[in-house]
Amino acid sequence: MIKGVIFDFGFTLFYFDNPSVERYYECFKKGLLKSIARLKEKQVWNENLTNEAFVKNFSKKREHFFRKSLKTKMEYPTSLIFQNVLESLKDEEIIDNLDNLTESAYNELAELYHSCEEDEWEPFENTKETLEELGLKNLKLALISNHPNHKTIKNVLKKHGLFKFFNVVVTSAKYGKRKPDPNIFYHTLKKMGLENQGNSVIMCGDEYADIIGAERANLQSILFERKYKFPFEKEINVSNLRKINNISEILDFLE
């Protein structure tokens, strides 16, 4: 008997229209310029520091931490990257005052950075209807996303009126580890009130991290077959892997 369903966020419940590496970078650069403007408002700047130099420095750090997260399965939140970049610039005496930057200020910089991304995510046509149907069946619903800024995921869900359907929303930014680390799944099950009941929970996602992570945590798994292929995707070697092409098809696996 199925007691709960856990969903991935991107390309499972939501899509990013015509995604490409170039478009992602363009979007993040727009957000980063908003963050830079906020730093200037807070007078955390130096006339010798150009926008271009900061963007280059930030991009290098972001890439470093992203590669590190793939190896370690640890998450390095965007707020931490901003703090690391700014403290490095202070150590190099390029900027000299970080007194105006509290934890909430670093979180604000991260939210501004991801603000353009928030505008791009749209729910699939049947996402809301499917979540409503699952809710009527009294199932526990959760979401796990590998994302470096927790509030971004909450903001997008709330923007489209979908946050209310979830008992639990977990991100790698808040938990500290990324899928496919099984601990993020165990953590989610515990918050759902279904600890040690993974065999009665379905994990639905579009990639290796979702399916392999679910298998390692002894959850049932369903692959949402994404229309887009991304670089460096890992092959999913799972026997009898169940697949769907439309999110509403998950309803067929509940009996």
For each residue, the residues with C-beta under 8 A, 3 or more apart:
1: 200
2: 5 139 200 201 202 220 253 254
3: 139 140 194 197 200 201
4: 139 140 141 142 189 192 194 197 200 201 202
5: 2 134 139 140 141 142 201 202 203 204 250
6: 141 142 143 144 185 188 192 201 202 203 204 214 219
7: 12 13 141 142 143 144 204 205
8: 11 12 13 143 144 145 179 203 204 205 206 207 210 224
9: 12 13 14 143 144 145 147 153 156
10: 14 15 16 121 145 147 206
11: 8 14 15 16 206 207 224 226 228
12: 7 8 9 204 205 206 210 224 247
13: 7 8 9 123 124 127 131 143 162 247
14: 9 10 11 121 122 123 124 127 156
15: 10 11 121 122 123 124
16: 10 11 19 23 120 121 122
17: 120 122
18: 23
19: 16 23 24 228 230
20: 23 24
21: 24 25 231
22: 25 26
23: 16 18 19 20 26 27
24: 19 20 21 27 28
25: 21 22 28 29
26: 22 23 29 30
27: 23 24 30 31 116 117 120
28: 24 25 31 32 113 114 116 117
29: 25 26 32 33 55
30: 26 27 33 34 116
31: 27 28 34 35 112 113 114 115 116 117
32: 28 29 35 36 54 55 58 113
33: 29 30 36 37 51 55
34: 30 31 37 38 112 113 115 116
35: 31 32 38 39 82 109 110 112 113
36: 32 33 39 40 51 54 55
37: 33 34 40 41
38: 34 35 41 42 108 109 112
39: 35 36 42 44 45 86 109
40: 36 37 43 44 45
41: 37 38
42: 38 39 100 101 105
43: 40 97 100
44: 39 40 86 95 97 98 100 101
45: 39 40 49 95
46: 49 94 95 96
47:
48: 94
49: 45 46 53 54 89 94 95
50: 53 54
51: 33 36 54 55
52: 55 56
53: 49 50 56 57
54: 32 36 49 50 51 57 58 85 89
55: 29 32 33 36 51 52 58 59
56: 52 53 59 60
57: 53 54 60 61 85 88 89
58: 32 54 55 61 62 81 82 85
59: 55 56 62 63
60: 56 57 63 64
61: 57 58 64 65 81 84 85 88
62: 58 59 65 66 78 81
63: 59 60 66 67
64: 60 61 67 68
65: 61 62 68 69 76 80 81 84
66: 62 63 69 70 76
67: 63 64 70 71
68: 64 65 71 72 74 76
69: 65 66 72 73 74 75 76 172 178
70: 66 67 73
71: 67 68
72: 68 69
73: 69 70 177 178 180 181
74: 68 69 176 177 178
75: 69 146 148 172 173 175 176 177 178
76: 65 66 68 69 80 81 148
77: 80 81 110 148 149 150 173
78: 62 81 82 109 110 113 114 148 149 173
79: 82 83 103 106 107 109 110 149
80: 65 76 77 83 84 106
81: 58 61 62 65 76 77 78 84 85 110 148
82: 35 58 78 79 85 86 106 109 110 113
83: 79 80 86 87 101 106
84: 61 65 80 81 87 88
85: 54 57 58 61 81 82 88 89
86: 39 44 82 83 89 90 95 98 101
87: 83 84 90 91 98
88: 57 61 84 85 91 92
89: 49 54 57 85 86 92 94 95
90: 86 87 93 94 95 96 98
91: 87 88
92: 88 89
93: 90 96
94: 46 48 49 89 90
95: 44 45 46 49 86 89 90 98
96: 46 90 93
97: 43 44 100
98: 44 86 87 90 95 101
99:
100: 42 43 44 97 105
101: 42 44 83 86 98 105 106
102: 105 106
103: 79 106 107
104: 107 108
105: 42 100 101 102 108 109
106: 79 80 82 83 101 102 103 109 110
107: 79 103 104 110 111 151
108: 38 104 105 111 112
109: 35 38 39 78 79 82 105 106 112 113
110: 35 77 78 79 81 82 106 107 113 114 148 149 151
111: 107 108 114 115 149 151 152 155
112: 31 34 35 38 108 109 115
113: 28 31 32 34 35 78 82 109 110 149
114: 28 31 78 110 111 117 118 149 152
115: 31 34 111 112 118 119
116: 27 28 30 31 34 119 120
117: 27 28 31 114 120 121 152
118: 114 115 121 152 155 156 159
119: 115 116
120: 16 17 27 116 117
121: 10 14 15 16 117 118 156
122: 14 15 16 17 160
123: 13 14 15 127 128 160 162
124: 13 14 15 127 246 247
125:
126: 129 130 246 247 248
127: 13 14 123 124 130 131 162 247
128: 123 131 132 160 161 162
129: 126 132 133 248
130: 126 127 133 134 247 248 250 251
131: 13 127 128 134 135 141 162 165
132: 128 129 135 136 165
133: 129 130 136 137 248 251
134: 5 130 131 137 139 141 165 250 251
135: 131 132 138 139 141 165
136: 132 133
137: 133 134 254
138: 135
139: 2 3 4 5 134 135 254
140: 3 4 5 167 168 192 193 194 201
141: 4 5 6 7 131 134 135 165 166 167 168
142: 4 5 6 7 166 167 168 169 170 188 191 192
143: 6 7 8 9 13 153 157 166 168 169 170
144: 6 7 8 9 170 171 179 184 185 188 203 210
145: 8 9 10 153 170 171 172
146: 75 171 172 178 179 209
147: 9 10 150 152 153 171 172 173
148: 75 76 77 78 81 110 172 173
149: 77 78 79 110 111 113 114 152 153 171 173
150: 77 147 153 154 171 173 174
151: 107 110 111 154 155
152: 111 114 117 118 147 149 155 156
153: 9 143 145 147 149 150 156 157 169 171
154: 150 151 157 158 163 169
155: 111 118 151 152 158 159
156: 9 14 118 121 152 153 159 160
157: 143 153 154 160 162 163 166 169
158: 154 155 161 162 163
159: 118 155 156
160: 122 123 128 156 157
161: 128 158 164
162: 13 123 127 128 131 157 158 165 166
163: 154 157 158 166 169
164: 161
165: 131 132 134 135 141 162
166: 141 142 143 157 162 163 169
167: 140 141 142 191 192
168: 140 141 142 143 188 191 192
169: 142 143 153 154 157 163 166
170: 142 143 144 145 174 175 184 187 188 191
171: 144 145 146 147 149 150 153 174 175
172: 69 75 145 146 147 148 175 176 177 178 179 184
173: 75 77 78 147 148 149 150
174: 150 170 171
175: 75 170 171 172 184 187
176: 74 75 172
177: 73 74 75 172 181 183 184
178: 69 73 74 75 146 172 181 184 209
179: 8 144 146 172 184 185 205 209 210 213
180: 73 208 209 210 212 213 216
181: 73 177 178 184 213
182: 185 186 213 216 217
183: 177 186 187
184: 144 170 172 175 177 178 179 181 187 188 213
185: 6 144 179 182 188 189 198 203 213 214 216 217 219
186: 182 183 189 190 195 198 217
187: 170 175 183 184 190 191
188: 6 142 144 168 170 184 185 191 192
189: 4 185 186 192 194 195 196 197 198 201 217 219
190: 186 187 193 194 195
191: 142 167 168 170 187 188
192: 4 6 140 142 167 168 188 189 201
193: 140 190
194: 3 4 140 189 190 197 198 200 201
195: 186 189 190
196: 189
197: 3 4 189 194 200 201
198: 185 186 189 194 201 217 218 219
199: 218 219 220
200: 1 2 3 4 194 197
201: 2 3 4 5 6 140 189 192 194 197 198 219 220
202: 2 4 5 6 219 220 221 222 250 253
203: 5 6 8 144 185 210 211 213 214 219 220 221 222
204: 5 6 7 8 12 210 221 222 223 224 244 247 250
205: 7 8 12 179 209 210 211 214 221 223 224
206: 8 10 11 12 210 223 224 225 226
207: 8 11 210 211 226 230 233 234 236
208: 180 211 212 233 234 235 236
209: 146 178 179 180 205 212 213
210: 8 12 144 179 180 203 204 205 206 207 213 214 221 223
211: 203 205 207 208 214 215 221 223 236 238 241
212: 180 208 209 215 216 234 236 238
213: 179 180 181 182 184 185 203 209 210 216 217
214: 6 185 203 205 210 211 217 219 220 221
215: 211 212 218 219 221 238
216: 180 182 185 212 213
217: 182 185 186 189 198 213 214
218: 198 199 215
219: 6 185 189 198 199 201 202 203 214 215
220: 2 199 201 202 203 214
221: 202 203 204 205 210 211 214 215 238 241 242
222: 202 203 204 242 243 244 250 253
223: 204 205 206 210 211 236 241 242 243 244
224: 8 11 12 204 205 206 243 244 245 247
225: 206 243 244 245
226: 11 206 207 229
227:
228: 11 19
229: 226 233
230: 19 207 233
231: 21
232:
233: 207 208 229 230
234: 207 208 212
235: 208
236: 207 208 211 212 223 241
237:
238: 211 212 215 221 241
239:
240:
241: 211 221 223 236 238
242: 221 222 223 253
243: 222 223 224 225
244: 204 222 223 224 225 247 249 250
245: 224 225 249
246: 124 126 249
247: 12 13 124 126 127 130 204 224 244 250
248: 126 129 130 133 251
249: 244 245 246 252 253
250: 5 130 134 202 204 222 244 247 253 254
251: 130 133 134 248 254
252: 249 255
253: 2 202 222 242 249 250
254: 2 137 139 250 251
255: 252
